[in-house]
Amino acid sequence: MKETVFITGGTRGIGQKTAELFWGKGYNVVITYEKSEKIAEEMQKYYPERFLAIKCDVSKSGDVKIAFEKCKNTFGGADILINNAGISNEKMLCDFSEEEWDRMFDVNIKGMFNTVKEAYAYMVNQKKGKIINMSSIWGMAGASCEVPYSATKAAVIGFTKALAKELGPSGICVNCVAPGVIDTDMNKVHGCDVLEELKEETPLGRIGTAEDVARAVLFLASDDSSFITGQVISPNGGFII
C-alpha cells in the first residue's frame, strides 16, 4: 500500500512544490488550503489520482478534524504529516495589534497542535510515522520587524524537539526544517534590493528555491532518515546566523 502524506498549506510556494515532489514519487498526497481555492482546483485536475485537496483553516480544530476524516476515508490515514501552513507580517512590534499577534500564533503554532492531535493515534497504533514541521532561519536567529513571526518559528523548534522525545518510543520521527531565504511569495515583500543583499550574504551566492526545501522534507520523510529525530535541518545556502 502506498504511503500517504498530509501537507498543510499545500497550494503555494514550498507546500505546493513539496506536494508535487511527493506525488511524483508515488505517494498519496493530501493538501489543505484556506484561501487558494482556484489553485487547489487546478492541482486536483492536474493530479487526478492519489491526490486530495481540502479547504481547511488549521487554526480551527473542527476544520482539521474534518480534513483528517476525509484523508482517512480516502487513503486510510496519514503516514507522514508535514506542517507547512504559516503566515507572516513585517512591521515594528509596536505596530502589531493583539489580534494580529494572536492570529499568527493560532496559525503557525496552534495549527501544528491541531494536526498532530489528529495524526497522533493513527501513527502510534501503526508504530511508525514521520512528522516534519516547518520553521524558519528567523526562528533560529530572529529578524528585526518580524518579532511575532520569529517567535512562532522559534516555538516550532521547541515543539518539535519535545514531541520527538514523546513519540520516539512509538517509532515516530519528528523533525524540523528551517529554510533560509527562499524565493517564495512570502519573501517577495522584501523587494529586489533587499533580496539582492541577502543573496550576496549567502555563501552559495543565490536565493534558495522551494524545491531546495522540498527535497530536504522528502529526505526526512524517507527511510534514509530513520535514525534522525528531534533535529533542525536548515537549507540556507550557508547563510550566517
C-alpha positions, 0 to 999 in steps of 0.5 A: 500500500502506498504511503500517504502524506498530509501537507498543510498549506499545500497550494503555494510556494514550498507546500505546493512544490513539496506536494508535487515532489511527493506525488511524483514519487508515488505517494498519496498526497493530501493538501489543505488550503484556506484561501487558494481555492482556484489553485487547489482546483487546478492541482486536483485536475492536474493530479487526478489520482492519489491526490486530495485537496481540502479547504481547511483553516488549521487554526480551527480544530473542527476544520482539521478534524474534518480534513483528517476524516476525509484523508482517512476515508480516502487513503486510510490515514496519514503516514507522514504529516508535514506542517507547512501552513504559516503566515507572516507580517513585517512591521515594528512590534509596536505596530502589531495589534493583539489580534494580529499577534494572536492570529499568527500564533493560532496559525503557525503554532496552534495549527501544528497542535491541531494536526498532530492531535489528529495524526497522533493515534493513527501513527502510534497504533501503526508504530511508525510515522514521520512528522516534519514541521516547518520553521524558519532561519528567523526562528533560529536567529530572529529578524528585526520587524518580524518579532511575532513571526520569529517567535512562532518559528522559534516555538516550532523548534521547541515543539518539535524537539519535545514531541520527538522525545514523546513519540520516539518510543512509538517509532515516530520521527519528528523533525524540523526544517528551517529554510533560509531565504527562499524565493517564495511569495512570502519573501517577495515583500522584501523587494529586489534590493533587499533580496539582492543583499541577502543573496550576496550574504549567502555563501552559495551566492543565490536565493534558495528555491522551494524545491531546495526545501522540498527535497530536504522534507522528502529526505526526512520523510524517507527511510534514509532518515530513520535514525534522525529525530528531534533535529533542525535541518536548515537549507540556507545556502550557508547563510550566517546566523 
